[in-house]
């Protein structure tokens, strides 16, 4: 009996994936979808290098964490991104510099950010990610995409999920951004709901896995959490200053756990923090 339980636990995700491959799901509005790529994380060690690469060091937004490879690992069928309170020397440090990336001699926190850039990119379809996030103060987990061409934000950005604090209120966000006639200034179509919107329905919400989904066609991007529509983006309006449409080009996926800035002050938070991803699946309409 014990061996049977072990077998069932180990192979349940593979069984579910086989069902997805052999039985094409018929979903909302009668649409039929075919699974074209997934990572179920049913292996040990680093994320599969055929699909994922790592960001390194200080990345963006004047966040506190230093991104490094060893904070992301696969274990027991999930990808774990772990944020730690630990001191890391910044090799790019320049005494007296005013640039936030080079003015810090040390990082006080570490984490990981992985992306499929140049390895797995997609145009339209459905992206589904099952994950459990950290809601501790200082935590800023995200599931997002960027366009393979053009400089940000004309590349287009879709935030399937961000969690951080807005006016000190823990919130779940679902956003899209594209370019304007000012370099590096985005136009946003954003939506946010306080975390309490979900925890009032389920007091244990934060301890559970949830499914974030993007449905994307040539006309709309729709963002869902556990089948609840959070945001609908009209792609007739997502026009860059050069006349191109940010969301009519392939996108790649990013998964990361940032610390600080929008996530709040982590100084009183107990570490490590974990962000767990059960699977990533991409479908195309059949």
C-alpha positions, 0 to 999 in steps of 0.5 A: 500500500505504501508503494502504491501511494508513492507511485500515485503521488509521483505519477499523478501530474504525468497522468494528468498531462497525458489526459491533456494531450489525448483529450483536447479540452473544449472550453469557454465559448466552444473553443477547442485548445491543443496543448503545444508546450508545457513544463510540469517540473517533474524532475530534480535540480535546476529548471530545464535549460532547453526552456529556461535561462536565468536573469543575473544580478540587479534587474529592474525597479530598484528592487532589493534582491540579487538574482542568481541561479541557485535560488530556483530548483525543482523538487517533488514536482514543483519549481521552487523560487526561493528568496533569502536574506543573505549578503552578496557582494556586487561585482559591479559596485562603483564607490560614489556612483549614483546608478542604483545597480552600481552604487550598492556594494552588497545585496542584502537579499537573493532570489531567482528570475527565469525566462523562456526568451529565445527558447519558447515564444508564442503568438496567441493562445492560452497560457496557464500557470498553477502556482502558490505565491508568498504574500509576506511583506516584501514579497513581489512574485510575478508571472509575465510576458514580454515581446521578443522584438522592440524595446520595452514597453513597445515590446508589450508586457502582460502581467498574468499575475503580480502580487504587491502592496498598493497603498499598503494593501496587499493586492493581486494585479493583472496588467498589460502595457505598451509603448508611447511617444516617450521612450521607456514610458508605458501606457497601462491597462491595469486591474487590481483587487485587494487580497481580501477579495479572495481571502474573504471567500477562502481564509486559507487562500494564501496557503493553496495553489491557484491557476492564473490564465491568459487567453490571447487572440488577435482582438483581446487579451483576457486574464483570469484567476481561478476562472474569475476574469480580472482584466480584458484588454482590447487590442485595437487600443494597444498601438505603439507610437510607431503604429505597430501593435505590441501584442501582434508579435510573439511573447516569451514568459518570465517567472520571478520573485522580487523583494522590496520596492512595490512588495513593501519593506521586508526587514521584519519578514521571516525568510526564506520566502517561497514561490512555487510553480506546479506547471506552465502550459501553453495551448493553441486553438485547434 
